[in-house]
Amino acid sequence: MSHRKRGAPPSPPLPAPLRAAAFPPVGALVAEQRLIVARLIACGVPARDREDLLQIVLVAAWKAIQSGRYRPDPGTDPRRALHAWLQGITWRQAGHHLGRAHVRREVPVDDPRALVDEGSVDPDGRLLARAALRALAELPAPHRELLLAAAGPRTITAPATAHGLAPATAARRLQLAREALARRIARRLW
C-alpha cells in the first residue's frame, strides 16, 4: 500500500531498463587473467604475491557481478568495458595489498638471524638504562623537569625563562639535579 498526500498525482511507473543486465560468465573473467597479472606487475606487486592477488581480484569481481555492481555502458564494446572494470578492481586490490604493514616491512631472507649483529644487545646497558629511568622517576619534580629539558635540543635558557629563573641559577640547579641522579643510580647498582 502506498502512502501519498491527498491530491498529489500518482508516482510515475519505474522506467524499464535499456537493456538486460549484462552478466559475463565466469569463463570470461578467467580468460582475462593475463590482463590482471599485467596490471598487478604494473602496480608493483611482488612476484610472490601475484597468484594470491589474482585469486582475490577474480573473487571480488565475481561477487560484484553477482550483487549487480557490474553495469557497463550499453554503448561500449562489452569486452572493453570488462577490461576497464577489471583493471579498476585490480588497481584497488593491489593498492590495498601494498598498503598493508606486513607487505611494506617484509624482507624475505634465508637466515633472519644473519641480519642481527650479535653484539648489539648489551644486558648491562639495559640494566643501567632501567636503573637510570627508575632513579629519574624518584627525583623531585623540579629536578626531573630540568633534566628532561636539558635532554632536549633546546638550551637551558628556555626552561629557565619559562620558570622565571636566571640562566646561571638554572645551570646550577641542573648541575645539582645531575649529581642527585648520579647518586641515586649508584645506589641502585651497588
WOVEN-V765337 format. One record per residue. RES is the residue in one small letter. OMEGA is omega in whole degrees, 0 to 359 (* if undefined). NEAR is the number of other C-alpha atoms within 12 Angstrom. D_CENTER is the distance of its C-alpha to the mean C-alpha in Angstrom with 1 decimal. Layout:
RES_OMEGA_NEAR_D_CENTER ; RES_OMEGA_NEAR_D_CENTER
This chain:
m_181_3_50.0 ; s_179_7_48.7 ; h_176_10_48.9 ; r_181_10_49.9 ; k_179_9_51.8 ; r_178_8_55.5 ; g_179_8_56.7 ; a_179_9_53.4 ; p_180_10_53.6 ; p_180_11_52.2 ; s_182_12_48.7 ; p_179_8_48.9 ; p_179_7_48.2 ; l_181_6_44.8 ; p_177_8_45.0 ; a_178_9_45.2 ; p_181_10_42.4 ; l_181_12_43.3 ; r_181_13_42.8 ; a_180_12_41.9 ; a_182_19_38.2 ; a_178_22_37.2 ; f_178_25_35.8 ; p_180_26_35.4 ; p_179_17_36.2 ; v_180_18_33.8 ; g_179_12_35.7 ; a_177_20_34.8 ; l_182_30_31.0 ; v_180_23_31.6 ; a_182_18_33.8 ; e_181_29_30.9 ; q_181_26_29.0 ; r_177_20_29.8 ; l_181_29_28.4 ; i_180_38_25.1 ; v_178_32_24.8 ; a_178_23_25.8 ; r_177_29_23.0 ; l_177_37_20.4 ; i_180_23_22.0 ; a_179_18_21.8 ; c_177_25_18.1 ; g_178_23_17.7 ; v_180_31_17.0 ; p_183_22_18.5 ; a_182_16_21.9 ; r_184_15_21.1 ; d_188_20_18.7 ; r_181_28_20.9 ; e_179_21_23.3 ; d_182_20_20.8 ; l_175_32_19.1 ; l_179_35_22.6 ; q_180_24_23.5 ; i_180_27_20.4 ; v_181_36_21.4 ; l_179_33_25.1 ; v_180_21_24.5 ; a_179_25_22.4 ; a_181_35_25.1 ; w_178_27_27.9 ; k_179_18_26.5 ; a_179_20_26.2 ; i_182_26_29.8 ; q_181_18_31.1 ; s_176_13_29.6 ; g_180_16_31.2 ; r_175_17_28.3 ; y_182_27_29.8 ; r_181_25_32.3 ; p_177_26_33.4 ; d_182_19_35.7 ; p_183_18_39.3 ; g_182_12_40.4 ; t_177_13_38.1 ; d_184_13_38.7 ; p_181_20_37.1 ; r_177_23_35.7 ; r_179_17_34.2 ; a_178_20_32.6 ; l_178_32_31.2 ; h_182_29_29.9 ; a_181_23_28.1 ; w_179_30_26.6 ; l_178_41_25.4 ; q_177_31_23.9 ; g_178_23_21.8 ; i_181_33_20.7 ; t_180_39_20.0 ; w_180_29_18.0 ; r_181_24_15.7 ; q_178_32_15.3 ; a_177_35_14.7 ; g_177_22_11.9 ; h_182_21_10.2 ; h_182_26_11.1 ; l_179_24_10.1 ; g_180_16_6.5 ; r_185_14_6.4 ; a_184_11_5.9 ; h_178_12_9.7 ; v_182_19_10.6 ; r_187_16_9.2 ; r_184_10_10.9 ; e_177_13_13.8 ; v_182_13_17.1 ; p_177_13_20.0 ; v_180_9_23.2 ; d_182_8_26.5 ; d_183_9_26.8 ; p_180_11_23.7 ; r_179_9_26.1 ; a_181_9_27.5 ; l_184_13_24.5 ; v_176_10_25.1 ; d_183_10_28.1 ; e_183_9_30.5 ; g_185_9_31.6 ; s_181_11_28.3 ; v_181_11_28.6 ; d_182_12_31.5 ; p_179_11_32.5 ; d_178_12_35.0 ; g_177_14_32.4 ; r_180_13_30.1 ; l_179_16_33.2 ; l_179_21_34.2 ; a_178_17_30.9 ; r_179_17_30.9 ; a_180_24_34.5 ; a_179_26_33.8 ; l_178_21_31.1 ; r_179_20_33.4 ; a_178_27_36.3 ; l_180_29_34.3 ; a_181_20_33.5 ; e_181_20_37.3 ; l_174_26_38.4 ; p_185_16_39.7 ; a_180_13_37.3 ; p_178_23_38.9 ; h_179_27_38.7 ; r_182_26_35.0 ; e_180_25_34.2 ; l_180_36_36.2 ; l_180_34_34.7 ; l_177_24_31.1 ; a_180_24_32.1 ; a_180_24_33.7 ; a_182_15_30.7 ; g_183_13_28.7 ; p_182_11_29.2 ; r_177_14_31.8 ; t_182_19_35.5 ; i_182_29_37.4 ; t_180_22_39.2 ; a_177_20_36.3 ; p_179_28_36.2 ; a_179_26_40.0 ; t_178_16_40.5 ; a_180_15_38.0 ; h_179_17_40.3 ; g_180_13_43.5 ; l_172_19_44.5 ; a_180_17_46.1 ; p_179_20_44.1 ; a_178_15_46.8 ; t_179_19_46.6 ; a_179_29_42.9 ; a_179_25_43.2 ; r_179_19_45.9 ; r_176_25_43.9 ; l_178_30_40.9 ; q_178_19_43.3 ; l_179_21_44.5 ; a_178_29_41.0 ; r_179_27_40.3 ; e_179_19_43.6 ; a_179_24_42.9 ; l_180_29_39.5 ; a_179_23_41.2 ; r_181_20_43.9 ; r_178_23_41.5 ; i_180_25_39.5 ; a_179_15_42.8 ; r_181_15_44.0 ; r_183_20_40.9 ; l_183_18_41.3 ; w_*_9_45.1
